[in-house]
Amino acid sequence: MHSAIGSESSKLTPATSGFVLSAAITVLFNTALAWVKDSSPALNGFMKSLSGHHWTTHGLVDLVLFVGLGLIFMSTRVAQKIDANRLIGVLIGAVTAAALGLALWYAFF
């Protein structure tokens, strides 16, 4: 009987592994950018001047980072060397840390 979840390690495609790693990094970058942007009126104003609203620029920067890193990781196959379960754990950890970081930031600052 073939199981989708076996005892042996699953292999992800270069695209999947590359973009999962890119997502983890982008999620953390997004949190850091929100902290820096909110504590720096000059940066917030600069980002607003680029697209009309600072959140629009923030989203575009995140998108460019996600796609750029994903393509780099896909072409170099660097993320494919990471075990699939570990890569998923990295993504879950990054999302959890980012959510906690943003929640604490907006609750106390």
Beta strands, then each sheet from edge to edge (+ up, - down):
end
